[in-house]
């Protein structure tokens, strides 16, 4: 399960957070807390992203969770 969380956080960090204006801007644009974004980006090895946070990110990007998991390769 930890590998899934790490893969999810790594994908979000490399493909979406890294291209955002800032972590705060990413948080605002995706309806999640800045602290959550920092934990996804900076603590991917230990952070367990919640389904709620992942769903908010996907909704903001107009993709279904199933599509996201395909992108990540899960």
mmJSON file of the N, C-alpha and C atoms, coordinates in Angstrom:
{"data_MODEL":{"atom_site":{
"group_PDB":["ATOM","ATOM","ATOM","ATOM","ATOM","ATOM","ATOM","ATOM","ATOM","ATOM","ATOM","ATOM","ATOM","ATOM","ATOM","ATOM","ATOM","ATOM","ATOM","ATOM","ATOM","ATOM","ATOM","ATOM","ATOM","ATOM","ATOM","ATOM","ATOM","ATOM","ATOM","ATOM","ATOM","ATOM","ATOM","ATOM","ATOM","ATOM","ATOM","ATOM","ATOM","ATOM","ATOM","ATOM","ATOM","ATOM","ATOM","ATOM","ATOM","ATOM","ATOM","ATOM","ATOM","ATOM","ATOM","ATOM","ATOM","ATOM","ATOM","ATOM","ATOM","ATOM","ATOM","ATOM","ATOM","ATOM","ATOM","ATOM","ATOM","ATOM","ATOM","ATOM","ATOM","ATOM","ATOM","ATOM","ATOM","ATOM","ATOM","ATOM","ATOM","ATOM","ATOM","ATOM","ATOM","ATOM","ATOM","ATOM","ATOM","ATOM","ATOM","ATOM","ATOM","ATOM","ATOM","ATOM","ATOM","ATOM","ATOM","ATOM","ATOM","ATOM","ATOM","ATOM","ATOM","ATOM","ATOM","ATOM","ATOM","ATOM","ATOM","ATOM","ATOM","ATOM","ATOM","ATOM","ATOM","ATOM","ATOM","ATOM","ATOM","ATOM","ATOM","ATOM","ATOM","ATOM","ATOM","ATOM","ATOM","ATOM","ATOM","ATOM","ATOM","ATOM","ATOM","ATOM","ATOM","ATOM","ATOM","ATOM","ATOM","ATOM","ATOM","ATOM","ATOM","ATOM","ATOM","ATOM","ATOM","ATOM","ATOM","ATOM","ATOM","ATOM","ATOM","ATOM","ATOM","ATOM","ATOM","ATOM","ATOM","ATOM","ATOM","ATOM","ATOM","ATOM","ATOM","ATOM","ATOM","ATOM","ATOM","ATOM","ATOM","ATOM","ATOM","ATOM","ATOM","ATOM","ATOM","ATOM","ATOM","ATOM","ATOM","ATOM","ATOM","ATOM","ATOM","ATOM","ATOM","ATOM","ATOM","ATOM","ATOM","ATOM","ATOM","ATOM","ATOM","ATOM","ATOM","ATOM","ATOM","ATOM","ATOM","ATOM","ATOM","ATOM","ATOM","ATOM","ATOM","ATOM","ATOM","ATOM","ATOM","ATOM","ATOM","ATOM","ATOM","ATOM","ATOM","ATOM","ATOM","ATOM"],
"id":[1,2,3,4,5,6,7,8,9,10,11,12,13,14,15,16,17,18,19,20,21,22,23,24,25,26,27,28,29,30,31,32,33,34,35,36,37,38,39,40,41,42,43,44,45,46,47,48,49,50,51,52,53,54,55,56,57,58,59,60,61,62,63,64,65,66,67,68,69,70,71,72,73,74,75,76,77,78,79,80,81,82,83,84,85,86,87,88,89,90,91,92,93,94,95,96,97,98,99,100,101,102,103,104,105,106,107,108,109,110,111,112,113,114,115,116,117,118,119,120,121,122,123,124,125,126,127,128,129,130,131,132,133,134,135,136,137,138,139,140,141,142,143,144,145,146,147,148,149,150,151,152,153,154,155,156,157,158,159,160,161,162,163,164,165,166,167,168,169,170,171,172,173,174,175,176,177,178,179,180,181,182,183,184,185,186,187,188,189,190,191,192,193,194,195,196,197,198,199,200,201,202,203,204,205,206,207,208,209,210,211,212,213,214,215,216,217,218,219,220,221,222],
"type_symbol":["N","C","C","N","C","C","N","C","C","N","C","C","N","C","C","N","C","C","N","C","C","N","C","C","N","C","C","N","C","C","N","C","C","N","C","C","N","C","C","N","C","C","N","C","C","N","C","C","N","C","C","N","C","C","N","C","C","N","C","C","N","C","C","N","C","C","N","C","C","N","C","C","N","C","C","N","C","C","N","C","C","N","C","C","N","C","C","N","C","C","N","C","C","N","C","C","N","C","C","N","C","C","N","C","C","N","C","C","N","C","C","N","C","C","N","C","C","N","C","C","N","C","C","N","C","C","N","C","C","N","C","C","N","C","C","N","C","C","N","C","C","N","C","C","N","C","C","N","C","C","N","C","C","N","C","C","N","C","C","N","C","C","N","C","C","N","C","C","N","C","C","N","C","C","N","C","C","N","C","C","N","C","C","N","C","C","N","C","C","N","C","C","N","C","C","N","C","C","N","C","C","N","C","C","N","C","C","N","C","C","N","C","C","N","C","C","N","C","C","N","C","C"],
"label_atom_id":["N","CA","C","N","CA","C","N","CA","C","N","CA","C","N","CA","C","N","CA","C","N","CA","C","N","CA","C","N","CA","C","N","CA","C","N","CA","C","N","CA","C","N","CA","C","N","CA","C","N","CA","C","N","CA","C","N","CA","C","N","CA","C","N","CA","C","N","CA","C","N","CA","C","N","CA","C","N","CA","C","N","CA","C","N","CA","C","N","CA","C","N","CA","C","N","CA","C","N","CA","C","N","CA","C","N","CA","C","N","CA","C","N","CA","C","N","CA","C","N","CA","C","N","CA","C","N","CA","C","N","CA","C","N","CA","C","N","CA","C","N","CA","C","N","CA","C","N","CA","C","N","CA","C","N","CA","C","N","CA","C","N","CA","C","N","CA","C","N","CA","C","N","CA","C","N","CA","C","N","CA","C","N","CA","C","N","CA","C","N","CA","C","N","CA","C","N","CA","C","N","CA","C","N","CA","C","N","CA","C","N","CA","C","N","CA","C","N","CA","C","N","CA","C","N","CA","C","N","CA","C","N","CA","C","N","CA","C","N","CA","C","N","CA","C","N","CA","C","N","CA","C","N","CA","C","N","CA","C"],
"label_alt_id":[null,null,null,null,null,null,null,null,null,null,null,null,null,null,null,null,null,null,null,null,null,null,null,null,null,null,null,null,null,null,null,null,null,null,null,null,null,null,null,null,null,null,null,null,null,null,null,null,null,null,null,null,null,null,null,null,null,null,null,null,null,null,null,null,null,null,null,null,null,null,null,null,null,null,null,null,null,null,null,null,null,null,null,null,null,null,null,null,null,null,null,null,null,null,null,null,null,null,null,null,null,null,null,null,null,null,null,null,null,null,null,null,null,null,null,null,null,null,null,null,null,null,null,null,null,null,null,null,null,null,null,null,null,null,null,null,null,null,null,null,null,null,null,null,null,null,null,null,null,null,null,null,null,null,null,null,null,null,null,null,null,null,null,null,null,null,null,null,null,null,null,null,null,null,null,null,null,null,null,null,null,null,null,null,null,null,null,null,null,null,null,null,null,null,null,null,null,null,null,null,null,null,null,null,null,null,null,null,null,null,null,null,null,null,null,null,null,null,null,null,null,null],
"label_comp_id":["UNK","UNK","UNK","UNK","UNK","UNK","UNK","UNK","UNK","UNK","UNK","UNK","UNK","UNK","UNK","UNK","UNK","UNK","UNK","UNK","UNK","UNK","UNK","UNK","UNK","UNK","UNK","UNK","UNK","UNK","UNK","UNK","UNK","UNK","UNK","UNK","UNK","UNK","UNK","UNK","UNK","UNK","UNK","UNK","UNK","UNK","UNK","UNK","UNK","UNK","UNK","UNK","UNK","UNK","UNK","UNK","UNK","UNK","UNK","UNK","UNK","UNK","UNK","UNK","UNK","UNK","UNK","UNK","UNK","UNK","UNK","UNK","UNK","UNK","UNK","UNK","UNK","UNK","UNK","UNK","UNK","UNK","UNK","UNK","UNK","UNK","UNK","UNK","UNK","UNK","UNK","UNK","UNK","UNK","UNK","UNK","UNK","UNK","UNK","UNK","UNK","UNK","UNK","UNK","UNK","UNK","UNK","UNK","UNK","UNK","UNK","UNK","UNK","UNK","UNK","UNK","UNK","UNK","UNK","UNK","UNK","UNK","UNK","UNK","UNK","UNK","UNK","UNK","UNK","UNK","UNK","UNK","UNK","UNK","UNK","UNK","UNK","UNK","UNK","UNK","UNK","UNK","UNK","UNK","UNK","UNK","UNK","UNK","UNK","UNK","UNK","UNK","UNK","UNK","UNK","UNK","UNK","UNK","UNK","UNK","UNK","UNK","UNK","UNK","UNK","UNK","UNK","UNK","UNK","UNK","UNK","UNK","UNK","UNK","UNK","UNK","UNK","UNK","UNK","UNK","UNK","UNK","UNK","UNK","UNK","UNK","UNK","UNK","UNK","UNK","UNK","UNK","UNK","UNK","UNK","UNK","UNK","UNK","UNK","UNK","UNK","UNK","UNK","UNK","UNK","UNK","UNK","UNK","UNK","UNK","UNK","UNK","UNK","UNK","UNK","UNK","UNK","UNK","UNK","UNK","UNK","UNK"],
"label_asym_id":["A","A","A","A","A","A","A","A","A","A","A","A","A","A","A","A","A","A","A","A","A","A","A","A","A","A","A","A","A","A","A","A","A","A","A","A","A","A","A","A","A","A","A","A","A","A","A","A","A","A","A","A","A","A","A","A","A","A","A","A","A","A","A","A","A","A","A","A","A","A","A","A","A","A","A","A","A","A","A","A","A","A","A","A","A","A","A","A","A","A","A","A","A","A","A","A","A","A","A","A","A","A","A","A","A","A","A","A","A","A","A","A","A","A","A","A","A","A","A","A","A","A","A","A","A","A","A","A","A","A","A","A","A","A","A","A","A","A","A","A","A","A","A","A","A","A","A","A","A","A","A","A","A","A","A","A","A","A","A","A","A","A","A","A","A","A","A","A","A","A","A","A","A","A","A","A","A","A","A","A","A","A","A","A","A","A","A","A","A","A","A","A","A","A","A","A","A","A","A","A","A","A","A","A","A","A","A","A","A","A","A","A","A","A","A","A","A","A","A","A","A","A"],
"label_entity_id":["1","1","1","1","1","1","1","1","1","1","1","1","1","1","1","1","1","1","1","1","1","1","1","1","1","1","1","1","1","1","1","1","1","1","1","1","1","1","1","1","1","1","1","1","1","1","1","1","1","1","1","1","1","1","1","1","1","1","1","1","1","1","1","1","1","1","1","1","1","1","1","1","1","1","1","1","1","1","1","1","1","1","1","1","1","1","1","1","1","1","1","1","1","1","1","1","1","1","1","1","1","1","1","1","1","1","1","1","1","1","1","1","1","1","1","1","1","1","1","1","1","1","1","1","1","1","1","1","1","1","1","1","1","1","1","1","1","1","1","1","1","1","1","1","1","1","1","1","1","1","1","1","1","1","1","1","1","1","1","1","1","1","1","1","1","1","1","1","1","1","1","1","1","1","1","1","1","1","1","1","1","1","1","1","1","1","1","1","1","1","1","1","1","1","1","1","1","1","1","1","1","1","1","1","1","1","1","1","1","1","1","1","1","1","1","1","1","1","1","1","1","1"],
"label_seq_id":[1,1,1,2,2,2,3,3,3,4,4,4,5,5,5,6,6,6,7,7,7,8,8,8,9,9,9,10,10,10,11,11,11,12,12,12,13,13,13,14,14,14,15,15,15,16,16,16,17,17,17,18,18,18,19,19,19,20,20,20,21,21,21,22,22,22,23,23,23,24,24,24,25,25,25,26,26,26,27,27,27,28,28,28,29,29,29,30,30,30,31,31,31,32,32,32,33,33,33,34,34,34,35,35,35,36,36,36,37,37,37,38,38,38,39,39,39,40,40,40,41,41,41,42,42,42,43,43,43,44,44,44,45,45,45,46,46,46,47,47,47,48,48,48,49,49,49,50,50,50,51,51,51,52,52,52,53,53,53,54,54,54,55,55,55,56,56,56,57,57,57,58,58,58,59,59,59,60,60,60,61,61,61,62,62,62,63,63,63,64,64,64,65,65,65,66,66,66,67,67,67,68,68,68,69,69,69,70,70,70,71,71,71,72,72,72,73,73,73,74,74,74],
"pdbx_PDB_ins_code":[null,null,null,null,null,null,null,null,null,null,null,null,null,null,null,null,null,null,null,null,null,null,null,null,null,null,null,null,null,null,null,null,null,null,null,null,null,null,null,null,null,null,null,null,null,null,null,null,null,null,null,null,null,null,null,null,null,null,null,null,null,null,null,null,null,null,null,null,null,null,null,null,null,null,null,null,null,null,null,null,null,null,null,null,null,null,null,null,null,null,null,null,null,null,null,null,null,null,null,null,null,null,null,null,null,null,null,null,null,null,null,null,null,null,null,null,null,null,null,null,null,null,null,null,null,null,null,null,null,null,null,null,null,null,null,null,null,null,null,null,null,null,null,null,null,null,null,null,null,null,null,null,null,null,null,null,null,null,null,null,null,null,null,null,null,null,null,null,null,null,null,null,null,null,null,null,null,null,null,null,null,null,null,null,null,null,null,null,null,null,null,null,null,null,null,null,null,null,null,null,null,null,null,null,null,null,null,null,null,null,null,null,null,null,null,null,null,null,null,null,null,null],
"Cartn_x":[0.82,0.0,0.864,2.001,2.872,3.388,3.649,4.123,3.069,1.785,0.708,0.695,0.773,0.777,1.975,3.123,4.33,4.187,3.655,3.465,2.485,1.414,0.406,1.012,1.666,2.262,3.359,4.167,5.244,4.679,3.637,3.024,2.467,1.715,1.12,2.209,3.264,4.351,5.068,5.484,6.283,5.482,4.235,3.467,2.573,2.187,1.225,1.73,2.236,2.7,3.929,4.841,6.073,5.806,4.684,4.375,3.461,3.015,2.155,2.993,2.337,3.019,3.687,2.984,3.514,2.68,3.163,2.391,1.084,1.146,-0.071,-1.076,-0.599,-1.48,-2.105,-1.319,-1.851,-2.961,-2.72,-3.719,-5.01,-4.905,-6.09,-6.831,-6.088,-6.698,-7.377,-6.955,-7.466,-8.33,-8.607,-9.513,-9.0,-7.667,-7.08,-6.205,-5.855,-5.057,-3.593,-2.927,-1.498,-0.668,-1.014,-0.275,-0.332,-1.474,-1.63,-0.699,-0.629,0.25,1.705,2.102,3.482,3.784,2.832,3.05,3.138,2.304,2.371,3.739,4.189,5.435,6.697,6.662,7.883,7.999,6.911,6.917,6.26,6.497,5.822,6.095,7.254,7.578,6.692,6.25,5.475,4.028,3.71,2.357,1.378,0.251,-0.828,-1.934,-1.98,-2.969,-4.37,-5.287,-6.657,-7.397,-8.389,-9.221,-9.921,-10.307,-10.965,-10.043,-8.8,-7.85,-7.589,-7.388,-7.146,-8.344,-9.523,-10.736,-10.866,-10.568,-10.63,-9.646,-8.445,-7.439,-7.929,-8.444,-8.933,-10.12,-11.035,-12.19,-11.737,-10.768,-10.27,-9.595,-9.063,-8.387,-9.315,-10.575,-11.591,-11.24,-10.715,-10.472,-11.108,-11.487,-12.055,-10.916,-11.225,-10.209,-9.656,-10.53,-10.072,-9.061,-9.282,-8.338,-7.011,-7.101,-5.887,-5.05,-5.694,-4.952,-4.304,-4.924,-4.299,-3.061,-3.157,-2.01,-0.817,-1.123,-0.075,0.452,-0.35,0.051,-0.342,-1.432,-1.903,-3.148],
"Cartn_y":[-1.198,0.0,1.262,1.211,2.383,2.751,1.742,2.021,2.749,2.429,3.119,4.594,4.864,6.249,7.006,6.367,7.017,7.299,6.338,6.528,7.664,7.728,8.778,10.142,10.253,11.534,11.957,11.02,11.347,11.848,11.189,11.615,13.033,13.283,14.608,15.664,15.351,16.302,16.615,15.584,15.777,16.378,15.975,16.38,17.592,17.844,18.924,19.994,19.606,20.619,21.341,20.606,21.204,22.226,22.088,23.018,24.164,24.102,25.161,26.392,27.531,28.784,28.653,28.025,27.776,26.67,26.163,25.148,25.742,26.985,27.659,27.826,28.211,28.367,27.026,25.958,24.632,24.29,24.561,24.274,25.037,26.316,27.131,26.661,26.335,25.895,24.53,23.738,22.373,22.136,23.193,23.093,22.279,22.281,21.565,22.521,22.102,22.908,22.963,24.095,24.211,23.14,22.854,21.852,20.502,20.182,18.92,18.901,20.002,20.076,19.913,20.576,20.447,19.004,18.353,16.96,16.04,16.272,15.469,15.641,16.879,17.183,16.874,17.13,17.051,15.803,15.072,13.926,12.709,12.538,11.478,10.083,9.882,8.555,8.161,9.141,8.834,9.299,10.231,10.786,9.829,9.645,8.808,9.752,10.003,10.929,10.352,11.215,10.754,10.688,9.841,9.732,11.059,11.752,13.053,14.061,14.133,15.06,14.675,13.394,12.927,13.218,13.017,13.28,14.773,15.643,17.085,17.496,16.939,17.253,16.806,15.584,15.057,15.859,16.22,17.02,18.362,18.991,20.288,20.169,18.995,18.768,18.116,17.945,17.359,15.959,15.147,13.747,12.864,11.681,10.71,10.024,9.527,8.8,7.63,6.937,5.786,6.225,7.393,7.922,8.274,8.844,9.188,7.946,6.885,5.663,5.077,5.245,4.794,5.633,6.949,7.827,7.438,7.081,6.718,5.312,4.518,3.136,2.163,2.504,1.621,0.876],
"Cartn_z":[0.0,0.0,0.0,0.704,0.751,-0.631,-1.469,-2.823,-3.645,-3.41,-4.111,-3.73,-2.432,-1.965,-2.527,-2.508,-3.016,-4.512,-5.268,-6.71,-6.984,-6.213,-6.376,-6.074,-4.927,-4.535,-5.504,-5.943,-6.887,-8.206,-8.709,-9.963,-9.832,-8.772,-8.569,-8.455,-7.72,-7.53,-8.834,-9.549,-10.767,-11.913,-12.05,-13.223,-13.003,-11.776,-11.546,-10.584,-9.436,-8.469,-9.018,-9.623,-10.146,-11.249,-11.941,-13.029,-12.576,-11.328,-10.799,-10.457,-10.384,-10.034,-8.663,-7.723,-6.385,-5.737,-4.629,-3.9,-3.397,-2.972,-2.489,-3.629,-4.789,-5.948,-6.325,-6.276,-6.565,-5.581,-4.31,-3.272,-3.548,-3.823,-4.093,-5.339,-6.373,-7.631,-7.536,-6.546,-6.441,-5.2,-4.454,-3.313,-2.143,-1.978,-0.845,-0.037,1.138,2.057,1.599,1.823,1.456,2.155,3.394,4.166,3.456,2.89,2.165,0.958,0.236,-0.937,-0.517,0.548,1.035,1.426,2.068,2.479,1.271,0.258,-0.972,-1.617,-1.729,-2.441,-1.641,-0.355,0.443,1.304,1.466,2.38,1.727,0.43,-0.336,0.207,0.827,1.354,2.529,3.295,4.496,4.448,3.56,3.535,2.877,3.514,2.978,2.512,1.216,0.675,0.889,1.277,1.501,0.167,0.123,-1.07,-1.331,-0.272,-0.414,-1.121,-0.685,-1.317,-2.767,-3.01,-4.364,-5.261,-4.741,-5.511,-5.839,-4.88,-5.131,-6.218,-6.173,-7.184,-8.559,-8.62,-9.905,-10.426,-9.554,-9.977,-10.536,-9.885,-10.345,-11.715,-12.01,-13.288,-14.305,-13.915,-14.792,-15.283,-14.363,-14.698,-13.635,-14.036,-13.107,-12.363,-11.179,-10.413,-11.22,-11.932,-12.728,-13.787,-14.387,-15.368,-14.7,-13.503,-12.767,-12.501,-12.028,-11.716,-12.958,-14.113,-15.362,-15.676,-15.463,-15.685,-14.815,-13.585,-12.625,-12.898,-13.572,-13.857,-12.77,-12.054,-10.981,-11.4],
"occupancy":[1.0,1.0,1.0,1.0,1.0,1.0,1.0,1.0,1.0,1.0,1.0,1.0,1.0,1.0,1.0,1.0,1.0,1.0,1.0,1.0,1.0,1.0,1.0,1.0,1.0,1.0,1.0,1.0,1.0,1.0,1.0,1.0,1.0,1.0,1.0,1.0,1.0,1.0,1.0,1.0,1.0,1.0,1.0,1.0,1.0,1.0,1.0,1.0,1.0,1.0,1.0,1.0,1.0,1.0,1.0,1.0,1.0,1.0,1.0,1.0,1.0,1.0,1.0,1.0,1.0,1.0,1.0,1.0,1.0,1.0,1.0,1.0,1.0,1.0,1.0,1.0,1.0,1.0,1.0,1.0,1.0,1.0,1.0,1.0,1.0,1.0,1.0,1.0,1.0,1.0,1.0,1.0,1.0,1.0,1.0,1.0,1.0,1.0,1.0,1.0,1.0,1.0,1.0,1.0,1.0,1.0,1.0,1.0,1.0,1.0,1.0,1.0,1.0,1.0,1.0,1.0,1.0,1.0,1.0,1.0,1.0,1.0,1.0,1.0,1.0,1.0,1.0,1.0,1.0,1.0,1.0,1.0,1.0,1.0,1.0,1.0,1.0,1.0,1.0,1.0,1.0,1.0,1.0,1.0,1.0,1.0,1.0,1.0,1.0,1.0,1.0,1.0,1.0,1.0,1.0,1.0,1.0,1.0,1.0,1.0,1.0,1.0,1.0,1.0,1.0,1.0,1.0,1.0,1.0,1.0,1.0,1.0,1.0,1.0,1.0,1.0,1.0,1.0,1.0,1.0,1.0,1.0,1.0,1.0,1.0,1.0,1.0,1.0,1.0,1.0,1.0,1.0,1.0,1.0,1.0,1.0,1.0,1.0,1.0,1.0,1.0,1.0,1.0,1.0,1.0,1.0,1.0,1.0,1.0,1.0,1.0,1.0,1.0,1.0,1.0,1.0,1.0,1.0,1.0,1.0,1.0,1.0],
"B_iso_or_equiv":[0.0,0.0,0.0,0.0,0.0,0.0,0.0,0.0,0.0,0.0,0.0,0.0,0.0,0.0,0.0,0.0,0.0,0.0,0.0,0.0,0.0,0.0,0.0,0.0,0.0,0.0,0.0,0.0,0.0,0.0,0.0,0.0,0.0,0.0,0.0,0.0,0.0,0.0,0.0,0.0,0.0,0.0,0.0,0.0,0.0,0.0,0.0,0.0,0.0,0.0,0.0,0.0,0.0,0.0,0.0,0.0,0.0,0.0,0.0,0.0,0.0,0.0,0.0,0.0,0.0,0.0,0.0,0.0,0.0,0.0,0.0,0.0,0.0,0.0,0.0,0.0,0.0,0.0,0.0,0.0,0.0,0.0,0.0,0.0,0.0,0.0,0.0,0.0,0.0,0.0,0.0,0.0,0.0,0.0,0.0,0.0,0.0,0.0,0.0,0.0,0.0,0.0,0.0,0.0,0.0,0.0,0.0,0.0,0.0,0.0,0.0,0.0,0.0,0.0,0.0,0.0,0.0,0.0,0.0,0.0,0.0,0.0,0.0,0.0,0.0,0.0,0.0,0.0,0.0,0.0,0.0,0.0,0.0,0.0,0.0,0.0,0.0,0.0,0.0,0.0,0.0,0.0,0.0,0.0,0.0,0.0,0.0,0.0,0.0,0.0,0.0,0.0,0.0,0.0,0.0,0.0,0.0,0.0,0.0,0.0,0.0,0.0,0.0,0.0,0.0,0.0,0.0,0.0,0.0,0.0,0.0,0.0,0.0,0.0,0.0,0.0,0.0,0.0,0.0,0.0,0.0,0.0,0.0,0.0,0.0,0.0,0.0,0.0,0.0,0.0,0.0,0.0,0.0,0.0,0.0,0.0,0.0,0.0,0.0,0.0,0.0,0.0,0.0,0.0,0.0,0.0,0.0,0.0,0.0,0.0,0.0,0.0,0.0,0.0,0.0,0.0,0.0,0.0,0.0,0.0,0.0,0.0],
"pdbx_formal_charge":[null,null,null,null,null,null,null,null,null,null,null,null,null,null,null,null,null,null,null,null,null,null,null,null,null,null,null,null,null,null,null,null,null,null,null,null,null,null,null,null,null,null,null,null,null,null,null,null,null,null,null,null,null,null,null,null,null,null,null,null,null,null,null,null,null,null,null,null,null,null,null,null,null,null,null,null,null,null,null,null,null,null,null,null,null,null,null,null,null,null,null,null,null,null,null,null,null,null,null,null,null,null,null,null,null,null,null,null,null,null,null,null,null,null,null,null,null,null,null,null,null,null,null,null,null,null,null,null,null,null,null,null,null,null,null,null,null,null,null,null,null,null,null,null,null,null,null,null,null,null,null,null,null,null,null,null,null,null,null,null,null,null,null,null,null,null,null,null,null,null,null,null,null,null,null,null,null,null,null,null,null,null,null,null,null,null,null,null,null,null,null,null,null,null,null,null,null,null,null,null,null,null,null,null,null,null,null,null,null,null,null,null,null,null,null,null,null,null,null,null,null,null],
"auth_seq_id":[1,1,1,2,2,2,3,3,3,4,4,4,5,5,5,6,6,6,7,7,7,8,8,8,9,9,9,10,10,10,11,11,11,12,12,12,13,13,13,14,14,14,15,15,15,16,16,16,17,17,17,18,18,18,19,19,19,20,20,20,21,21,21,22,22,22,23,23,23,24,24,24,25,25,25,26,26,26,27,27,27,28,28,28,29,29,29,30,30,30,31,31,31,32,32,32,33,33,33,34,34,34,35,35,35,36,36,36,37,37,37,38,38,38,39,39,39,40,40,40,41,41,41,42,42,42,43,43,43,44,44,44,45,45,45,46,46,46,47,47,47,48,48,48,49,49,49,50,50,50,51,51,51,52,52,52,53,53,53,54,54,54,55,55,55,56,56,56,57,57,57,58,58,58,59,59,59,60,60,60,61,61,61,62,62,62,63,63,63,64,64,64,65,65,65,66,66,66,67,67,67,68,68,68,69,69,69,70,70,70,71,71,71,72,72,72,73,73,73,74,74,74],
"auth_comp_id":["UNK","UNK","UNK","UNK","UNK","UNK","UNK","UNK","UNK","UNK","UNK","UNK","UNK","UNK","UNK","UNK","UNK","UNK","UNK","UNK","UNK","UNK","UNK","UNK","UNK","UNK","UNK","UNK","UNK","UNK","UNK","UNK","UNK","UNK","UNK","UNK","UNK","UNK","UNK","UNK","UNK","UNK","UNK","UNK","UNK","UNK","UNK","UNK","UNK","UNK","UNK","UNK","UNK","UNK","UNK","UNK","UNK","UNK","UNK","UNK","UNK","UNK","UNK","UNK","UNK","UNK","UNK","UNK","UNK","UNK","UNK","UNK","UNK","UNK","UNK","UNK","UNK","UNK","UNK","UNK","UNK","UNK","UNK","UNK","UNK","UNK","UNK","UNK","UNK","UNK","UNK","UNK","UNK","UNK","UNK","UNK","UNK","UNK","UNK","UNK","UNK","UNK","UNK","UNK","UNK","UNK","UNK","UNK","UNK","UNK","UNK","UNK","UNK","UNK","UNK","UNK","UNK","UNK","UNK","UNK","UNK","UNK","UNK","UNK","UNK","UNK","UNK","UNK","UNK","UNK","UNK","UNK","UNK","UNK","UNK","UNK","UNK","UNK","UNK","UNK","UNK","UNK","UNK","UNK","UNK","UNK","UNK","UNK","UNK","UNK","UNK","UNK","UNK","UNK","UNK","UNK","UNK","UNK","UNK","UNK","UNK","UNK","UNK","UNK","UNK","UNK","UNK","UNK","UNK","UNK","UNK","UNK","UNK","UNK","UNK","UNK","UNK","UNK","UNK","UNK","UNK","UNK","UNK","UNK","UNK","UNK","UNK","UNK","UNK","UNK","UNK","UNK","UNK","UNK","UNK","UNK","UNK","UNK","UNK","UNK","UNK","UNK","UNK","UNK","UNK","UNK","UNK","UNK","UNK","UNK","UNK","UNK","UNK","UNK","UNK","UNK","UNK","UNK","UNK","UNK","UNK","UNK"],
"auth_asym_id":["A","A","A","A","A","A","A","A","A","A","A","A","A","A","A","A","A","A","A","A","A","A","A","A","A","A","A","A","A","A","A","A","A","A","A","A","A","A","A","A","A","A","A","A","A","A","A","A","A","A","A","A","A","A","A","A","A","A","A","A","A","A","A","A","A","A","A","A","A","A","A","A","A","A","A","A","A","A","A","A","A","A","A","A","A","A","A","A","A","A","A","A","A","A","A","A","A","A","A","A","A","A","A","A","A","A","A","A","A","A","A","A","A","A","A","A","A","A","A","A","A","A","A","A","A","A","A","A","A","A","A","A","A","A","A","A","A","A","A","A","A","A","A","A","A","A","A","A","A","A","A","A","A","A","A","A","A","A","A","A","A","A","A","A","A","A","A","A","A","A","A","A","A","A","A","A","A","A","A","A","A","A","A","A","A","A","A","A","A","A","A","A","A","A","A","A","A","A","A","A","A","A","A","A","A","A","A","A","A","A","A","A","A","A","A","A","A","A","A","A","A","A"],
"auth_atom_id":["N","CA","C","N","CA","C","N","CA","C","N","CA","C","N","CA","C","N","CA","C","N","CA","C","N","CA","C","N","CA","C","N","CA","C","N","CA","C","N","CA","C","N","CA","C","N","CA","C","N","CA","C","N","CA","C","N","CA","C","N","CA","C","N","CA","C","N","CA","C","N","CA","C","N","CA","C","N","CA","C","N","CA","C","N","CA","C","N","CA","C","N","CA","C","N","CA","C","N","CA","C","N","CA","C","N","CA","C","N","CA","C","N","CA","C","N","CA","C","N","CA","C","N","CA","C","N","CA","C","N","CA","C","N","CA","C","N","CA","C","N","CA","C","N","CA","C","N","CA","C","N","CA","C","N","CA","C","N","CA","C","N","CA","C","N","CA","C","N","CA","C","N","CA","C","N","CA","C","N","CA","C","N","CA","C","N","CA","C","N","CA","C","N","CA","C","N","CA","C","N","CA","C","N","CA","C","N","CA","C","N","CA","C","N","CA","C","N","CA","C","N","CA","C","N","CA","C","N","CA","C","N","CA","C","N","CA","C","N","CA","C","N","CA","C","N","CA","C","N","CA","C","N","CA","C","N","CA","C"],
"pdbx_PDB_model_num":[1,1,1,1,1,1,1,1,1,1,1,1,1,1,1,1,1,1,1,1,1,1,1,1,1,1,1,1,1,1,1,1,1,1,1,1,1,1,1,1,1,1,1,1,1,1,1,1,1,1,1,1,1,1,1,1,1,1,1,1,1,1,1,1,1,1,1,1,1,1,1,1,1,1,1,1,1,1,1,1,1,1,1,1,1,1,1,1,1,1,1,1,1,1,1,1,1,1,1,1,1,1,1,1,1,1,1,1,1,1,1,1,1,1,1,1,1,1,1,1,1,1,1,1,1,1,1,1,1,1,1,1,1,1,1,1,1,1,1,1,1,1,1,1,1,1,1,1,1,1,1,1,1,1,1,1,1,1,1,1,1,1,1,1,1,1,1,1,1,1,1,1,1,1,1,1,1,1,1,1,1,1,1,1,1,1,1,1,1,1,1,1,1,1,1,1,1,1,1,1,1,1,1,1,1,1,1,1,1,1,1,1,1,1,1,1,1,1,1,1,1,1]
}}}
